[in-house]
Amino acid sequence: KAGVTQTPRYLIKTRGQQVTLSCSPISGHRSVSWYQQTPGQGLQFLFEYFSETQRNKGNFPGRFSGRQFSNSRSEMNVSTLELGDSALYLCASSLRYNTEAFFGQGTRLTVV
Amino acid sequence: QQQVKQSPQSLIVQKGGISIINCAYENTAFDYFPWYQQFPGKGPALLIAIRPDVSEKKEGRFTISFNKSAKQFSLHIMDSQPGDSATYFCAAEDSNYQLIWGAGTKLIIKP
Protein backbone atom coordinates (compact mmCIF):
# COMPACT_ATOMS: atom_id res chain seq x y z
CA LYS A 1 0.00 0.00 0.00
CA ALA A 2 1.55 3.27 -1.12
CA GLY A 3 1.98 5.96 1.52
CA VAL A 4 1.23 9.64 1.33
CA THR A 5 3.21 11.23 -1.49
CA GLN A 6 4.18 14.87 -1.52
CA THR A 7 5.76 16.64 -4.44
CA PRO A 8 8.11 18.29 -4.86
CA ARG A 9 10.37 17.37 -1.92
CA TYR A 10 12.38 20.56 -2.09
CA LEU A 11 11.60 23.96 -3.52
CA ILE A 12 13.39 27.30 -3.62
CA LYS A 13 11.33 30.35 -4.50
CA THR A 14 11.88 34.07 -4.54
CA ARG A 15 9.98 36.47 -2.33
CA GLY A 16 6.79 37.62 -4.07
CA GLN A 17 6.38 34.48 -6.18
CA GLN A 18 3.68 31.90 -5.70
CA VAL A 19 4.00 28.16 -5.20
CA THR A 20 1.81 25.08 -5.47
CA LEU A 21 2.46 21.94 -3.48
CA SER A 22 0.84 18.58 -4.18
CA CYS A 23 -0.27 15.74 -1.95
CA SER A 24 -1.51 12.30 -2.98
CA PRO A 25 -3.19 10.56 -0.02
CA ILE A 26 -3.32 6.86 0.69
CA SER A 27 -5.86 5.17 -1.54
CA GLY A 28 -9.31 5.30 0.05
CA HIS A 29 -8.49 8.16 2.42
CA ARG A 30 -10.86 11.07 1.95
CA SER A 31 -9.46 13.44 4.56
CA VAL A 32 -6.34 15.45 3.77
CA SER A 33 -4.78 17.95 6.17
CA TRP A 34 -1.94 20.38 5.64
CA TYR A 35 0.54 21.59 8.24
CA GLN A 36 3.39 24.07 8.36
CA GLN A 37 6.34 22.99 10.49
CA THR A 38 9.08 25.36 11.58
CA PRO A 39 11.76 24.73 14.23
CA GLY A 40 10.32 27.14 16.74
CA GLN A 41 6.59 26.72 16.07
CA GLY A 42 5.98 22.99 15.91
CA LEU A 43 3.10 21.78 13.75
CA GLN A 44 0.78 24.57 12.68
CA PHE A 45 -2.51 23.47 11.14
CA LEU A 46 -3.33 25.08 7.79
CA PHE A 47 -6.54 23.40 6.62
CA GLU A 48 -8.29 20.09 6.18
CA TYR A 49 -10.28 18.84 3.24
CA PHE A 50 -12.80 16.05 3.24
CA SER A 51 -14.54 14.92 0.05
CA GLU A 52 -13.47 18.09 -1.80
CA THR A 53 -14.82 20.41 0.92
CA GLN A 54 -12.73 22.45 3.31
CA ARG A 55 -13.85 21.21 6.70
CA ASN A 56 -11.42 23.04 8.98
CA LYS A 57 -9.13 26.01 8.62
CA GLY A 58 -6.25 27.24 10.76
CA ASN A 59 -5.18 30.79 11.49
CA PHE A 60 -3.20 31.56 8.38
CA PRO A 61 -3.60 34.55 6.05
CA GLY A 62 -5.58 34.30 2.84
CA ARG A 63 -2.34 33.89 0.87
CA PHE A 64 -2.55 30.24 1.88
CA SER A 65 -5.21 28.31 0.03
CA GLY A 66 -5.93 24.75 -0.91
CA ARG A 67 -8.23 22.46 -2.75
CA GLN A 68 -9.04 18.80 -3.05
CA PHE A 69 -9.92 16.95 -6.21
CA SER A 70 -12.47 14.18 -6.73
CA ASN A 71 -9.71 11.55 -6.46
CA SER A 72 -8.80 13.02 -2.99
CA ARG A 73 -5.50 14.43 -4.21
CA SER A 74 -4.92 17.85 -2.73
CA GLU A 75 -2.94 20.94 -3.56
CA MET A 76 -2.02 23.92 -1.48
CA ASN A 77 -1.02 27.26 -2.90
CA VAL A 78 0.87 30.11 -1.32
CA SER A 79 0.79 33.42 -3.13
CA THR A 80 3.06 36.44 -2.68
CA LEU A 81 5.67 34.44 -0.81
CA GLU A 82 7.39 35.96 2.20
CA LEU A 83 10.69 34.97 3.81
CA GLY A 84 8.73 33.73 6.84
CA ASP A 85 6.95 31.15 4.69
CA SER A 86 10.15 29.09 4.60
CA ALA A 87 9.18 25.85 6.31
CA LEU A 88 8.47 22.18 5.95
CA TYR A 89 4.94 21.68 4.65
CA LEU A 90 3.41 18.39 5.65
CA CYS A 91 0.36 16.67 4.32
CA ALA A 92 -1.51 13.97 6.22
CA SER A 93 -4.34 11.70 5.14
CA SER A 94 -6.75 9.67 7.19
CA LEU A 95 -9.65 7.33 6.61
CA ARG A 96 -12.00 9.01 9.05
CA TYR A 97 -11.99 10.77 12.41
CA ASN A 98 -10.42 9.20 15.49
CA THR A 99 -8.05 7.20 13.34
CA GLU A 100 -4.40 7.38 12.42
CA ALA A 101 -3.24 10.28 10.30
CA PHE A 102 -0.54 9.20 7.89
CA PHE A 103 2.00 11.87 7.01
CA GLY A 104 4.04 12.38 3.90
CA GLN A 105 7.70 13.30 4.07
CA GLY A 106 6.89 16.91 3.40
CA THR A 107 7.96 19.62 1.00
CA ARG A 108 10.82 21.79 2.19
CA LEU A 109 10.12 25.31 0.92
CA THR A 110 12.84 27.92 1.06
CA VAL A 111 11.98 31.51 0.19
CA VAL A 112 14.93 33.73 -0.68
CA GLN B 1 -9.45 26.31 25.31
CA GLN B 2 -8.28 24.67 22.10
CA GLN B 3 -4.68 24.41 23.29
CA VAL B 4 -2.71 21.32 24.20
CA LYS B 5 0.25 22.17 26.42
CA GLN B 6 3.20 19.80 26.17
CA SER B 7 6.22 19.57 28.45
CA PRO B 8 9.13 19.41 28.62
CA GLN B 9 10.38 21.06 25.46
CA SER B 10 13.48 18.84 25.50
CA LEU B 11 14.53 15.82 27.50
CA ILE B 12 17.76 13.88 27.92
CA VAL B 13 17.53 10.36 29.35
CA GLN B 14 20.15 7.70 29.88
CA LYS B 15 19.83 4.47 27.95
CA GLY B 16 17.65 2.06 29.87
CA GLY B 17 15.88 4.83 31.75
CA ILE B 18 12.24 5.95 31.64
CA SER B 19 11.29 8.90 29.43
CA ILE B 20 8.15 10.79 30.48
CA ILE B 21 6.43 13.47 28.41
CA ASN B 22 3.33 15.25 29.65
CA CYS B 23 0.41 17.00 27.99
CA ALA B 24 -2.49 18.98 29.40
CA TYR B 25 -5.70 20.23 27.80
CA GLU B 26 -8.77 22.29 28.71
CA ASN B 27 -11.43 21.28 26.20
CA THR B 28 -13.49 18.43 27.63
CA ALA B 29 -14.88 17.73 24.15
CA PHE B 30 -11.55 16.22 23.06
CA ASP B 31 -12.12 12.51 22.58
CA TYR B 32 -9.04 11.03 20.95
CA PHE B 33 -5.46 11.48 22.13
CA PRO B 34 -2.64 10.24 19.90
CA TRP B 35 1.11 10.49 20.28
CA TYR B 36 3.27 10.89 17.21
CA GLN B 37 6.99 10.30 16.76
CA GLN B 38 9.05 12.23 14.25
CA PHE B 39 12.57 11.52 13.10
CA PRO B 40 14.63 14.19 11.29
CA GLY B 41 13.69 14.45 7.62
CA LYS B 42 10.52 12.40 8.07
CA GLY B 43 6.90 13.19 8.67
CA PRO B 44 5.39 12.31 12.08
CA ALA B 45 4.15 8.75 12.53
CA LEU B 46 1.54 7.49 14.97
CA LEU B 47 3.09 5.82 18.00
CA ILE B 48 0.13 5.07 20.24
CA ALA B 49 -3.30 6.55 20.90
CA ILE B 50 -5.95 6.46 23.62
CA ARG B 51 -9.60 7.32 24.06
CA PRO B 52 -10.88 8.89 27.30
CA ASP B 53 -12.81 5.79 28.39
CA VAL B 54 -9.56 4.08 29.48
CA SER B 55 -6.89 5.28 31.88
CA GLU B 56 -3.91 3.49 30.42
CA LYS B 57 -2.81 1.85 27.20
CA LYS B 58 0.40 -0.06 26.69
CA GLU B 59 2.10 -1.10 23.49
CA GLY B 60 5.49 -2.67 24.00
CA ARG B 61 7.74 -0.19 25.80
CA PHE B 62 5.31 2.70 25.21
CA THR B 63 2.49 3.52 27.63
CA ILE B 64 -0.08 6.31 27.63
CA SER B 65 -1.47 7.28 31.02
CA PHE B 66 -4.69 9.28 30.90
CA ASN B 67 -6.21 11.28 33.77
CA LYS B 68 -9.60 12.52 32.66
CA SER B 69 -10.37 14.51 35.82
CA ALA B 70 -7.05 16.33 35.68
CA LYS B 71 -7.28 16.70 31.90
CA GLN B 72 -3.77 15.39 31.49
CA PHE B 73 -2.14 12.56 29.59
CA SER B 74 1.41 11.39 29.39
CA LEU B 75 3.71 9.16 27.38
CA HIS B 76 6.08 6.82 29.19
CA ILE B 77 8.90 5.12 27.32
CA MET B 78 10.35 2.27 29.34
CA ASP B 79 13.91 1.01 28.85
CA SER B 80 14.63 3.98 26.57
CA GLN B 81 16.98 3.23 23.68
CA PRO B 82 19.13 5.50 21.47
CA GLY B 83 16.77 4.65 18.58
CA ASP B 84 13.98 6.36 20.52
CA SER B 85 15.75 9.71 20.06
CA ALA B 86 13.21 11.76 18.14
CA THR B 87 10.67 14.54 18.54
CA TYR B 88 7.40 13.49 20.14
CA PHE B 89 4.09 15.28 19.68
CA CYS B 90 0.91 14.80 21.64
CA ALA B 91 -2.39 15.75 20.09
CA ALA B 92 -6.10 15.81 20.83
CA GLU B 93 -9.01 15.57 18.41
CA ASP B 94 -11.87 18.03 18.84
CA SER B 95 -15.53 17.73 17.93
CA ASN B 96 -14.77 19.02 14.41
CA TYR B 97 -12.36 16.09 13.86
CA GLN B 98 -9.42 18.49 13.93
CA LEU B 99 -6.20 17.44 15.66
CA ILE B 100 -4.88 20.04 18.10
CA TRP B 101 -1.14 19.56 18.55
CA GLY B 102 1.28 20.06 21.41
CA ALA B 103 4.49 21.97 20.70
CA GLY B 104 6.67 18.85 20.68
CA THR B 105 9.39 17.37 22.88
CA LYS B 106 12.86 16.65 21.57
CA LEU B 107 14.01 13.46 23.27
CA ILE B 108 17.68 12.45 23.34
CA ILE B 109 18.69 9.06 24.73
CA LYS B 110 22.32 8.99 25.82
CA PRO B 111 24.12 5.66 25.25
Interface residues (C-beta under 8 A of the other chain):
Chain A: V4 S31 S33 G42 L43 F45 E48 R55 N56 L90 A92 Y97 N98 E100 A101 F102 F103 G104 Q105 G106
Chain B: D31 Y32 P34 G41 K42 G43 P44 A45 L46 A49 R51 F89 E93 N96 Y97 Q98 L99 I100 W101 G102 A103 G104
